[in-house]
């Protein structure tokens, strides 16, 4: 892309005055799981943040989430200079495609990895915008005047008959189970949701696995994140809230505050 002198000067000015950010991430195994299948990573110099929640038997979920996060961060590290949001959106999609390919290749290395997969939710701050990519049910929230879920869960609620506890064939209770409809590493092709939002000073962005969002409702998340304290304290309070409410899954969250 050829830029005029004025366009180059404008971009240099924006780069010199780009907003400062603070971030804090934490992950906990929870109270019921044998291992932590969540993974998160940030690249401060790129202002890039990623989180994944793995699934699969043995340690496969753990391998899938770690592999996906490492792959997409590697793609972002190699990202050339971009000149527009649309260009960055294309690169983000390619990075997700590569992560999917990498997890699929990893699954072929050991029979216990067969069928493994992971969610993936990530974003990059670009000038005064947030550009995101998303697959699965890990979430991206924005806390401004209110809390908003910026991503849409890729899952459906599956209903099946349960087995009565007394072994009889009479009334069987319904069981509800969430089924992921899109994931990294489960199919040859994957279609991520991508998009962008404008950012403002004071915004807090939250990436989290469903170990947090299933146990702490939006109102409680909002109340904690609006407290006048550090991101570290807020993050730990969210974690403790999820643990107090059962902690039956791994809990991972990543907070980014626009200053």
Secondary structure by P-SEA (a helix, b strand, c coil): ccccaaaaaaaaaaaaacccccbbbbbbcccccccccbbbbbbccccbbbbbbbbbccaaaaaaaaaaaaaaaaaaaaccccccaaaaaaaaaaaaaaaaaaaaaaaacccccccccbbbbcccccccccccccccccccccccccccccccccbbbbbbbbbbccccccbbbbbbbbbbccccccccbbbbbbbbbbbcccbbbbbbcccccccccaaaaaaaaaccccaaaaaaaaaaaaaaacccccccbbbbbcc
